């Protein structure tokens, strides 16, 4: 992969990381502080708790994505970004554009999914 592509993916991953961190901070500051005394009835309280639970679940998924982003950024730094972890072949740029945190080429990913289906 050329330096221009690496820079583009690094910038993309850093922007996505920054957005996730901004959303997490927003959740902590705004959405996680519900005072039951501010809500007029139990329906409002239940709705607020549901919304809070959903926001926290979304942040949990983003936490998982954040770890993948950090791993991808480390791979850019050590020169292994864009190489399939299974076969060692180069992952196509189109695949990385679609999923910048991917670790498998399309062939190995398809094989992984076939194996997962057979265990279902």
N, C-alpha and C positions, 0 to 999 in steps of 0.2 A: 504494500500500500504506500502511495506517495505521501510526502510531507504535507501537501495541501489538504488531502483528504483527512489525514490524522488531525491536523489543526481544526478542520471543520467539525469532526466528530468530537474532539475534545471540547470545543466551544459549545456544541449542542448538549453534551453530557453535563457540563458545568452549569449551563443555563437551566437544565431540567433539575439538577441537584439544588440549585438556588431556589427554584420555584417550590420544590417539595419542602425545603426548610422554612421558607416564608409561610407556606400553608400550615405547617406544624406550629409555628410561632403564633399564627392567627388563632388556631384552635385553642392553644393554651391560654391566650389572652382574652378571647371573646367567647368562645363556645363552651369552654369547660367550666365556666363559673355561673351556675344556675342557682339562684336563691329561691327555694320553694315558697317563701313568703311573698315574692313578687308575682306569683301566678295565681289567678283568681279561683280556679277550681282544679279538681283532680284530672280532668281531661287535658287542661293546659299543661299541667305538670307531666302527665304521661306523654303528651306530644313532645314536650321539651326534652324529656329523658330519652325518647326514641331518637330524636334528632341528634342529641349529644352522643348516643351510642353509635349511630350511623357515622357521624363525623370521626369518632375515635377508631372505628373499624377501617374507614378509608385511610386514616393516617397510618394505621398498622400495615395496610397493604403498601402504602408509600414508603414505609420504613424498609420493607423487603426490597422494593425497587431501588431505594437509596443505596442499599448494600451492593446491589448489582452495578449501579452506576459507579460507586467507589472502586469496585473490582475492575471495571472497564477502564477507568481513569488510570489505575495502577498499571494495567496492561499497556496502555499507551506509553506510559513512562518507561516501562521495562522492554518495550519493543515487541511484545507478543500480541498486541491488539490486532484483531482480524484473522487470527489463526484458530482453526477448529481445535477444541480441547480433546476431541476424540481421535481424529485422524491426522491432525497437524497440517491439513491443507488450508489454503487461504480461503476465507469466507468472502463471498461476492459482495461488492460494494452495495449493490441493490438490496441485498439481505440486511446489511448493516444499516443502510438508510431506513429500512422498514422497522428494524428492531436494533437500535444501537448497542444494547446490552447483551446481544446474542453471544453465545459461546460455542455454538455448533454450526457447521455448514448445513445447508439444506438437506443433503443426503443423510448425514448423521442424525439430524433432527427428525427426519421422516422415519428412520430406523428406530429411534428412541420411542416415537409415538406408536409405532407398530407393536413394539414390545410392551408398552404400557397398556395398549388395547387388549393384548393377549392375556394379560393378568387380570383384566376387569371381569 
